[in-house]
Amino acid sequence: MWKSHPKALPYLFLSEMWERFGYYLMIGIFTLYLKDVEAGFKMTEKESSDLYGTFIALVFLTPFVGGLIADRYWGYKKSIVLGGLMMGAGYMLMGIHSLPMLYLAMTLVILGNGFFKPNISTLLGNFYNDEQYKDKKDEGYNIFYMGINVGAFICNFFGAAFKILFGWKYAFMAAGVGMIIGVIVFLLGSKHYGDKVEKKGEQPGDMPFSKIVLYILVPSVVFGIIGWMLKGTYSDTNTDSYIFGSDSTDAFIFACIPVIFFYGSLYFKAKAEEKRPIGALLSIFAVVILFWAVFKLNGSALNNWGDKYTDRELTGTAQQIGSKLVLVDTLHYKKDSVALYDEYFRIQKKDGEVIKTVDYPLYFRNVAPEKKPQEEAAVYTWSSNLSQSINPGWVILLTPLVVAFFTFLRHRQKEPTTPTKIAFGLLISALSVLVMVAAVKAGHNGAEKVSVWWLVANYGVITIGELFLSPMGLSVVSKLSPRNITSLMMGGWFLATSIGNKLSGVLASMWDSYEDKSNFFWVNFGLLLFAASLMFVLLKRLNAVMRENGIR
């Protein structure tokens, strides 16, 4: 697999694998930690989803600045190493049980990702710009993407074990250690990077960095403050008078306005030969926002589904193996003082404090009557964050098949263009949501727990869509971007991801407002179907731009 690719690929693959190990370990437990009424922050589904959405949105917004600084001043190596160290420190601080410390840790992760994520992707693309590797670019990004998911798959087993053995703090510390290993692996590959890690410098016609700060970053901060302070209509359900679901969402949407304006200006100020490629990329960025809005529900709404609506009980050999690997929680079917939830699993608070009641553990609320254990019996359940390994597990299994499929088509000169792959990726992703609609029906709208196979099937379908779209997105940015703004345009891809991530938080925060959970998933299906339809409408124009630039 490696022989026909640049020698740097294994090091970038392993570095990204360990970076994603840390990131997805943290993401897998983040909302569970926030909602934990004993050792966490006792947040409601809306509160945790809103914070989660804001966090992952900002994580993918900072690549705009990180890519720019790497392009012009620091180069890729320095930026990647600094970003990785900041993220590692952030993960290690995240488990300290203090809201100010949590926000500091989140800030370090947000800033660190801005330097790490766009630049390692751009560095990979730099190697495939060489003539001997150009036709291998899509395959190279698919291999790189598989590395991401190897890390994302194994991390949740470590997260579960550390949480069960030592608590949340040490699970977050394990994420930090993974990130540090990623930095070390990246440095070990330095001899293979050559001049690919060097900065490109400021090119004629580029906007000076001082102007970017003055005209984009400062206005973004100002707009964000305005968004936070601006109030909408007061009501019983909107006592804070926010406009778009929460004050943080208002601030984020307003803060994005100057950045979006900047990317629009790149198109209008571009040279004639660069206008259509930039325009094509901006069109793709706009469409994939809706994909990320639904896909990123894996850490919020789908994590909640795995926790409260999925049958996680283990028995027999499976239970014995799970217990030996420290992946199993032990529950006792007896009444005790527990947090009060209503019939729709909404936590009940009064004056900001969780209301307590005497009842069985929440897990047993929707266990089918015939499956409920005897009084005081022990029940063994796999740790709920393990459901976060289903999607990356599918990626590991399916990536070689997808790569082989497109290689087969390429040899017969029938391989679809990158925009075509993205369009079909959106359509396939829309179909995955129908699996969850069926899961809701099978569980009688949450009245009974359903098999984990519903989640497995949902992730299986959306993973095919993801493999058609996400690595292809990274590839098309590298292919179409003018050379002097490649990292900047990679930052644009992550800006689209950022906006989608925040929209995902908004969608997830609405979970409790849907008494019929199938309607929640129908909304997601409609969003993805709309995005797919729009991409197919744009396809003719996008493919024409690809042909004009001599690429697929």
C-alpha positions in Angstrom: 0.0 0.0 0.0 2.8 2.4 0.9 5.3 1.7 -2.0 3.7 3.9 -4.6 3.2 6.8 -2.2 5.5 9.5 -0.7 7.8 8.2 2.1 6.3 10.9 4.4 2.8 9.3 4.2 3.3 6.6 7.0 4.5 9.3 9.4 1.7 11.7 8.6 -0.7 8.7 8.8 0.5 7.7 12.3 0.7 11.3 13.6 -2.8 12.0 12.5 -3.9 8.6 14.0 -2.6 9.5 17.4 -3.9 13.1 17.2 -7.4 11.7 16.4 -7.0 9.1 19.2 -6.8 12.0 21.6 -9.5 14.1 20.0 -12.1 11.4 19.6 -11.4 9.9 23.1 -12.3 13.4 24.4 -15.3 13.8 22.1 -16.6 10.3 23.1 -16.9 11.2 26.7 -17.4 15.0 26.6 -21.2 15.2 26.7 -21.5 12.2 29.0 -19.1 14.0 31.4 -21.1 17.3 31.2 -24.4 15.5 32.0 -23.0 13.3 34.8 -25.0 14.3 37.9 -22.5 12.8 40.3 -19.0 13.6 38.9 -19.8 15.9 36.0 -21.6 19.3 35.6 -25.2 18.1 35.8 -26.1 19.7 32.5 -29.3 19.1 30.6 -29.4 17.6 27.1 -29.9 21.2 25.7 -27.1 22.7 27.8 -24.5 19.9 27.0 -25.4 19.9 23.3 -25.1 23.6 23.0 -21.7 23.6 24.6 -20.6 20.6 22.6 -21.8 22.3 19.3 -20.0 25.6 20.2 -16.8 23.7 21.1 -16.6 21.6 18.0 -17.6 24.6 15.9 -14.7 26.7 17.2 -12.3 23.7 16.9 -12.9 23.9 13.2 -13.1 27.6 12.9 -9.5 28.4 14.1 -7.9 26.6 11.1 -8.8 29.8 9.1 -6.1 31.6 11.2 -3.8 28.6 11.7 -3.6 27.9 8.0 -2.9 31.5 7.2 0.0 31.8 9.7 1.6 28.6 8.5 1.3 29.6 4.9 3.0 33.0 5.4 5.1 33.0 8.5 5.8 29.8 10.5 5.7 27.0 7.9 4.0 23.7 8.5 6.3 21.9 10.8 6.4 24.5 13.6 2.6 25.1 13.3 1.8 21.3 13.6 4.1 20.8 16.6 2.9 23.8 18.5 -0.7 22.9 17.7 -0.3 19.4 18.9 1.4 20.4 22.2 -1.5 22.9 22.9 -4.1 20.2 22.3 -2.3 17.7 24.5 -2.2 20.2 27.4 -5.9 21.1 26.8 -6.9 17.4 27.1 -5.0 16.9 30.3 -6.6 20.0 31.9 -10.1 19.1 30.8 -10.7 16.5 33.6 -10.0 19.0 36.4 -13.5 19.5 37.8 -13.9 23.3 37.5 -15.9 25.2 34.9 -13.1 27.9 34.5 -10.5 25.1 34.0 -12.8 23.4 31.5 -13.1 26.6 29.5 -9.4 27.1 29.6 -8.8 23.5 28.4 -11.3 23.9 25.6 -9.6 27.1 24.5 -6.2 25.3 24.3 -7.8 22.5 22.2 -9.6 25.1 20.0 -6.4 27.1 19.3 -4.2 24.0 19.0 -6.4 22.3 16.4 -6.3 25.5 14.4 -2.5 25.1 13.9 -2.5 21.3 13.6 -5.5 20.2 11.5 -5.3 22.3 8.3 -1.6 22.2 8.1 -1.0 18.4 8.3 -3.7 18.0 5.6 -2.0 20.6 3.4 1.4 19.1 4.0 0.1 15.8 2.8 -1.3 17.5 -0.3 2.1 19.1 -1.0 3.7 15.7 -1.6 0.9 14.8 -4.1 1.5 17.9 -6.1 4.6 16.3 -7.5 4.0 14.9 -10.9 4.8 11.2 -10.0 2.1 11.2 -7.3 -0.7 13.4 -8.8 -2.9 10.5 -9.9 -2.6 9.0 -6.4 -3.9 12.0 -4.5 -7.5 10.7 -3.8 -6.1 7.3 -2.8 -3.5 9.0 -0.5 -6.2 11.0 1.2 -8.3 7.9 1.7 -5.3 6.1 3.3 -4.7 9.2 5.5 -8.4 9.2 6.4 -8.2 5.6 7.4 -5.4 6.6 9.8 -7.7 9.2 11.4 -10.3 6.4 12.0 -7.8 3.9 13.4 -7.2 6.4 16.2 -10.8 7.2 16.5 -11.7 3.5 16.8 -9.2 2.4 19.5 -9.5 5.5 21.7 -12.9 4.8 23.1 -11.8 1.5 24.6 -9.1 3.3 26.4 -11.6 6.1 27.4 -14.0 3.5 28.8 -11.3 1.6 30.8 -9.7 4.7 32.3 -13.1 6.2 33.2 -14.2 2.9 34.9 -10.9 2.4 36.7 -9.9 5.9 37.7 -12.7 8.4 36.7 -13.1 11.1 34.1 -9.9 12.9 34.9 -7.6 10.1 33.9 -9.7 9.4 30.8 -9.0 12.9 29.6 -5.3 12.6 30.5 -5.1 9.5 28.3 -6.3 11.7 25.4 -3.5 14.1 26.2 -0.9 11.4 26.2 -2.2 10.2 22.8 -1.7 13.7 21.4 1.9 13.9 22.6 2.7 10.6 21.0 1.3 12.0 17.7 3.7 15.0 17.9 6.7 12.7 18.6 5.8 10.5 15.6 5.5 13.6 13.4 9.0 14.8 14.4 10.4 11.3 13.7 9.5 11.7 10.1 11.2 15.1 9.7 13.9 13.7 7.3 11.2 12.8 4.7 9.6 16.2 4.6 12.3 18.2 2.8 11.1 21.7 1.7 7.5 20.7 1.8 7.2 22.1 5.3 8.5 25.5 4.4 6.3 28.6 4.4 5.1 29.9 1.1 5.4 33.5 2.2 3.2 36.4 1.3 2.5 36.5 -2.4 1.9 39.6 -4.6 -1.7 40.6 -4.3 -2.2 38.8 -0.9 -3.9 40.8 1.8 -1.3 41.8 4.5 -1.8 39.9 7.8 -2.3 43.2 9.6 -5.3 44.0 7.4 -6.7 40.5 8.0 -6.5 41.1 11.7 -8.0 44.6 11.4 -10.7 43.8 8.8 -11.6 40.2 9.6 -10.5 38.9 13.0 -11.3 42.1 15.0 -14.7 42.5 13.3 -15.4 38.8 14.1 -14.8 39.4 17.7 -16.9 42.6 17.7 -19.7 40.8 15.7 -19.6 37.9 18.2 -20.0 40.3 21.1 -22.9 42.0 19.4 -24.5 38.6 18.7 -24.2 37.6 22.3 -25.7 40.9 23.6 -28.4 41.3 20.9 -31.7 40.0 22.2 -34.7 38.6 20.4 -38.3 38.2 21.7 -38.8 37.1 25.3 -41.1 34.2 26.0 -41.7 31.5 28.7 -39.5 29.1 26.7 -36.9 31.8 25.8 -36.2 33.7 29.0 -32.8 34.7 27.7 -34.3 36.2 24.6 -31.8 34.6 22.3 -32.4 34.6 18.5 -31.0 31.3 17.2 -31.4 28.9 20.0 -28.9 30.2 22.6 -26.7 33.2 23.2 -23.6 31.2 22.2 -25.2 30.3 18.9 -26.1 33.9 18.3 -22.5 35.0 19.0 -21.1 32.3 16.7 -23.3 33.1 13.8 -22.6 36.8 14.0 -18.8 36.1 14.4 -18.8 34.1 11.2 -20.1 37.0 9.1 -16.8 38.8 8.6 -15.0 35.5 7.8 -17.6 34.5 5.2 -17.3 38.0 3.7 -13.5 37.5 3.5 -13.8 34.2 1.6 -16.3 35.9 -0.8 -13.8 38.6 -1.4 -11.2 36.1 -2.4 -13.4 35.2 -5.3 -14.1 38.7 -6.4 -10.5 39.8 -6.1 -8.9 36.7 -7.7 -7.1 36.7 -11.0 -9.3 35.7 -14.0 -7.8 32.2 -14.2 -8.4 31.6 -10.4 -12.0 32.8 -10.2 -13.8 29.7 -11.3 -11.7 27.3 -9.2 -12.3 29.4 -6.1 -15.9 29.8 -6.9 -16.3 26.0 -7.3 -14.6 25.4 -3.9 -16.9 28.0 -2.2 -19.9 26.2 -3.7 -18.8 22.9 -2.3 -18.1 24.5 1.1 -21.6 25.8 1.3 -23.3 22.5 0.4 -21.3 20.3 2.8 -22.3 22.4 5.8 -25.5 20.3 6.0 -23.6 17.0 5.9 -21.5 18.0 8.9 -24.6 19.2 10.7 -26.1 15.7 10.7 -22.8 13.7 10.8 -21.6 15.4 13.9 -24.6 14.3 15.9 -22.5 11.2 16.6 -21.1 12.9 19.7 -24.4 14.4 20.9 -27.8 13.0 19.9 -26.5 9.6 18.7 -24.3 9.3 21.8 -27.4 10.0 23.9 -29.3 7.3 21.8 -26.5 4.8 22.6 -26.7 5.8 26.3 -30.4 5.8 27.0 -32.2 4.1 24.1 -29.9 1.1 23.3 -29.8 -2.3 25.0 -26.2 -2.4 26.3 -26.5 -5.5 28.6 -23.8 -8.1 28.3 -24.2 -11.7 29.5 -22.1 -14.9 29.3 -18.8 -14.9 27.5 -19.3 -11.4 26.2 -19.7 -10.1 29.7 -16.7 -12.0 31.0 -14.5 -10.7 28.2 -15.8 -7.1 28.6 -15.2 -7.2 32.4 -11.6 -8.4 31.9 -10.9 -5.6 29.5 -12.5 -3.1 31.9 -15.2 -2.0 29.4 -18.2 -2.9 31.5 -20.3 -0.9 34.0 -22.0 -2.8 36.8 -25.6 -1.7 37.7 -27.8 -3.0 40.5 -31.5 -3.3 40.1 -32.5 -1.7 43.3 -34.0 1.6 44.3 -31.7 4.4 45.5 -31.4 8.2 45.5 -31.1 9.1 41.8 -31.7 12.1 39.5 -35.3 12.7 38.4 -36.0 12.4 34.7 -39.4 12.7 33.1 -41.0 10.2 30.7 -39.0 11.6 27.8 -35.6 11.3 29.6 -35.4 15.0 30.3 -33.5 15.7 33.5 -35.5 17.8 36.0 -34.1 20.8 37.8 -35.3 23.4 40.2 -33.4 26.7 40.6 -30.5 25.2 38.7 -30.2 22.1 40.9 -31.0 18.5 39.9 -34.1 17.2 41.6 -33.5 13.8 43.3 -35.9 10.9 43.7 -35.9 7.3 45.0 -36.0 5.0 42.0 -34.1 2.4 40.0 -31.1 3.5 38.0 -32.2 5.3 34.8 -30.9 2.6 32.5 -33.8 0.3 33.6 -36.5 2.9 32.8 -37.1 1.5 29.3 -36.0 -2.1 29.6 -38.7 -4.4 28.3 -40.7 -5.8 31.2 -39.7 -9.4 30.4 -36.0 -8.5 30.4 -36.0 -6.7 33.8 -33.8 -8.5 36.4 -34.7 -9.7 39.8 -34.5 -7.2 42.7 -30.9 -6.2 43.6 -29.5 -8.4 40.8 -26.3 -7.1 39.1 -26.5 -6.2 35.4 -23.5 -5.6 33.2 -23.6 -3.0 30.5 -20.9 -2.0 28.0 -19.7 1.6 28.5 -21.9 3.9 26.4 -19.0 5.8 24.9 -18.0 2.6 23.0 -20.8 3.4 20.5 -18.5 6.1 19.2 -16.2 3.4 17.8 -18.8 2.1 15.5 -18.3 4.8 12.8 -14.5 4.6 12.7 -14.7 0.8 12.8 -16.8 1.0 9.6 -14.3 3.4 8.1 -11.4 1.0 8.7 -13.4 -1.9 7.1 -14.8 0.0 4.2 -11.9 2.3 3.2 -9.9 -0.4 1.4 -13.1 -1.5 -0.4 -13.9 2.1 -1.5 -10.3 2.7 -2.6 -10.3 -0.6 -4.6 -13.7 0.3 -6.1 -12.5 3.7 -7.4 -9.1 2.2 -8.5 -11.1 -0.4 -10.5 -13.1 2.4 -12.1 -10.0 4.5 -12.8 -8.3 1.7 -14.6 -11.3 1.5 -16.9 -11.4 5.3 -17.2 -14.8 5.4 -15.6 -13.9 6.9 -12.2 -16.4 9.7 -11.2 -15.0 13.2 -10.7 -14.5 14.4 -7.1 -17.6 16.6 -7.1 -19.6 13.6 -8.3 -18.3 11.5 -5.5 -19.3 14.2 -3.0 -22.9 14.4 -4.5 -23.4 10.7 -4.1 -21.9 10.9 -0.6 -24.6 13.3 0.4 -27.3 11.2 -1.0 -26.1 8.0 0.7 -25.8 9.9 4.0 -29.4 11.0 3.7 -30.5 7.4 3.4 -28.6 6.5 6.6 -31.0 8.7 8.7 -33.9 6.5 7.6 -32.4 3.7 9.7 -32.8 5.8 12.8 -36.4 6.6 11.9 -37.0 2.8 11.8 -35.1 2.4 15.1 -37.4 4.9 16.8 -40.4 2.9 15.5 -38.9 -0.4 16.6 -38.5 1.0 20.2 -42.0 2.5 20.3 -40.5 6.0 20.5 -38.2 5.1 23.4 -40.6 3.1 25.4 -38.3 0.1 25.0 -34.6 -0.2 24.4 -33.5 -1.3 20.9 -30.6 -3.4 19.7 -27.3 -1.8 19.1 -27.5 -3.1 15.5 -29.6 -0.1 14.6 -26.7 2.1 15.4 -24.3 -0.2 13.6 -26.5 -0.1 10.5 -27.0 3.7 10.6 -23.2 4.3 11.0 -22.5 1.7 8.2 -24.6 3.6 5.7 -23.4 7.1 6.6 -19.8 5.8 6.6 -20.1 5.0 2.9 -21.4 8.6 2.4 -18.6 9.9 4.5 -15.9 8.1 2.5 -17.4 9.5 -0.7 -17.3 13.0 0.8 -14.8 13.8 3.5 -11.5 12.6 2.1 -12.7 13.8 -1.3 -13.3 17.3 0.1 -9.7 17.5 1.4 -8.5 16.2 -2.0 -10.5 18.7 -4.1 -9.3 21.7 -2.0 -5.7 20.6 -2.6 -6.4 20.1 -6.3 -8.2 23.3 -7.1 -6.7 25.9 -4.7 -4.3 28.5 -6.1 -0.9 27.5 -4.7 -0.3 30.7 -2.7 -3.6 30.2 -0.7 -3.8 26.4 -0.3 -3.8 26.4 3.5 -6.2 29.4 3.5 -8.6 27.4 1.3 -8.1 24.3 3.5 -9.1 26.7 6.3 -12.3 27.4 4.3 -13.1 23.7 4.2 -12.8 23.6 8.0 -14.8 26.8 8.2 -17.7 25.0 6.5 -17.1 22.1 8.9 -17.2 24.6 11.8 -20.5 26.1 10.7 -21.9 22.6 10.2 -20.7 21.5 13.6 -22.4 24.5 15.3 -25.6 23.7 13.4 -25.2 20.1 14.7 -25.2 21.4 18.2 -28.3 23.4 17.5 -30.0 20.3 16.1 -29.0 18.2 19.1 -30.2 20.8 21.6 -33.7 20.4 20.0 -33.7 16.7 20.9 -35.8 17.2 24.1 -38.3 19.3 22.2 -39.4 16.4 20.0 -41.7 14.0 21.9 -41.8 11.8 18.8 -38.1 11.2 18.2 -38.7 10.1 14.6 -39.5 13.7 13.7 -36.1 14.7 14.8 -34.5 12.3 12.4 -37.0 13.2 9.6 -35.7 16.8 9.9 -32.1 15.5 9.5 -33.1 13.5 6.4 -34.7 16.5 4.8 -31.6 18.6 5.4 -29.3 16.0 3.7 -31.7 15.4 0.9 -31.8 19.1 0.2 -27.9 19.3 0.2 -27.7 16.3 -2.2 -30.2 17.8 -4.6 -28.3 21.1 -4.6 -25.0 19.4 -5.2 -26.4 17.5 -8.2 -27.7 20.8 -9.6 -24.2 22.3 -9.3 -22.5 19.2 -10.7 -22.3 20.2 -14.4 -20.6 23.5 -13.6 -18.2 21.9 -11.0 -17.2 19.2 -13.4 -16.5 21.8 -16.1 -14.2 23.6 -13.7 -12.3 20.4 -12.9 -11.8 19.7 -16.7 -10.6 23.2 -17.3 -7.9 22.7 -14.7 -7.0 19.3 -16.1 -8.0 17.3 -13.0 -10.7 14.9 -11.9 
